């Protein structure tokens, strides 16, 4: 294993922000794995630490295929982790909205430019981002529909679902999109939690990456073959919204099959606990996402369901 600092930036508070890379094997730049970009992405940071631990052991055993190189960048934003902020401490900017970046711009733009330069040199770019909604969801691979995406490659991770999303306006400034534009096969791996560490989910993510690296001929490793993924368009995830504001009391869980009309949640009055609204499933389906906020607000998405197709 080779440890390098790919970028160091001085800050006015505490220590410098150092972006470190951990490289295994040598030769063709095969795969680069990127972890936490935000200061609350503890799960993403932890997953990378476990990958580094496993890859270190595999390298010692000679299980990195000759002529192949793997890089892991566990965090781009150690500064914000250290001061307990979600975004960059100086100007509250989000690194994953700064790509492709500017090497002469503001701090987060310089970070984005340098990281994109490093990661885009690899054939495969794997990122552990956090979900844009606060909640839990079925672990999945997410790709943007740029004309350069490959759902067949995404299937090699062996996760239950692959979600293809049409790029929105702000997606053009994300790492995943810019990697695809530069010719790197880019995959975002979502594992359901962000600000807390879930061992089982982290283990699934580590296994998914190792499974992909094995199937692409980058490492030699034996593990469970995983799932044959169901490929979904983002538009197939149907939002179910609350009709009132109040305390959210869910009666279902993610990955649960539900029937049309089935009670998914109750909205309780925050003062007297009475039921002021109910959320029912609009069709037979599977719960893909469930909001974990204690309060629901009127017209906010509480669930995302996959519509179940009948034969």
Buried (B, 14 or more C-beta within 10 A) or exposed (E): EEEEEBBEBEBEEEEEBEBBBBBBBEEEBBBBBBBBBBBBBBBBBBBBBBBBEBBEEBBEEEBBBEEBBBBBBBBBBBBBBBEEBBBBBBEEBBBBBBBBBEEEEBBBBBBBBBBBBBBBBBBBBBBBBBBEBEBBBBBBBBBBBBEBBBBEBBBBBBBBBBBBBEBEEEBBBBBBBBBBBBEBBBBBBBBBBBEEBBEEBBEBBBBBBBBBBBBBEBBEBEEEEBBEBBBBEBEBBBEBEBEBBBBBBBEBEBBEEBEEEBEBBBBBBEEEEEEBBBBEBBBBBBBBBBBBEEBBBEEBBBBBBBEEEEE
